[in-house]
Amino acid sequence: MENNFNFNFHETFYPNIEYISRILELGSKKFIGTKENISYETGIPTGNASGKVRPHIKYAKYMGLIDYDIKDSNYYLCLTDLGKLVYMEDKYLLENLTKYLIHYMLTDKRRGAPQWSFFFREFEHNLNEKISLKYIKDKAKLHFGKEIELGVVKNTYLKDDSLGSLKLIEEQEDQSIIFRKSKIQIEFIFMYAYCLLKSWENTLSQNVKEITMDILENDISFTKAFGFEIFELDEILAELQRYNYITINKQLTPVTIIKNVSANEILNMIYSLLI
C-alpha cells in the first residue's frame, strides 16, 4: 500500500505545464540547489511549509522526464533519456503528443502517481458515459483502504494550463464526469509504441518477451490510459507489427504478442512523424 507521502506529494497543486517545462530546463543543466534556489531560477513559487516547487519536481519524476536526489536540502536534478528527447523536441511541452506521453507515464501502474493511475487505469469505466464522482471516490477508498482526494487528479485534465487540451474527461454539472473516447492519431504511432513497450518493461521486466492480450489489457491497461476501444488496440498492434516492433502470434489462444525491440530502441522515433 502507498504511504501518505506518495498520496499527498501534490500538496493540492495540479501539474502546471509551464512549471514542468522549467523543471525540465533545470534538469538539462544538471542543476543542484535548494527549493528556494529552484524557485529563484524558475519563478515557481515556494514557501517554508509548502509551495509548488516540490510537487512539480515530483510530477516531472512521475512523468518520466527527470530523476532527482536530495542531499542536505539540495535537489540534484538530471534528465532521463525520455526527458532529454522531450527537451530537444518540445521543451515547452506544447505538442499534444508530448502531453499524451507525460499523461501516460504519470498514470503508469508501477511508476506513476497512485491516484492518477487509479483514476485512468484501475477504475472500471465505460467511455462516453456519465459516472458520479462520489462513486469513483468510493471505489478509490476500497482500492486504497482510505479516503482519497481526487480533485487534483480531475483538475489535471480540466485546466488549460495542465493537460486539459487532451480532453480525456469532461465534467458535468451534477458532480459527475465522462471519460471521453479518443481517436488514434497515426502521427503518434511511435509514441504509442514507446508507451506500450515501456509499460511492458516496467510491469514485467525487460526479460519477458511474450505476453497475452489479457496482460496488455488488464495488467498494463494500455487502452484505458488513452481512452481507446479494444478494436483500436488491434489497429495499433497491427501497425506495430508492420514496423516489426512486435509479432502477433495468432496460433495460440489467447493471442500473444512477442516483443522484438525494447522501448529505448525506438525512443528517438517518437516525434519523427510530426510535421
Order of alpha helices (4+ residues) and beta strands (2+ residues): alpha-alpha-beta-alpha-alpha-beta-beta-alpha-alpha-alpha-beta-alpha-alpha-beta-beta-alpha-beta-alpha-alpha-beta-beta
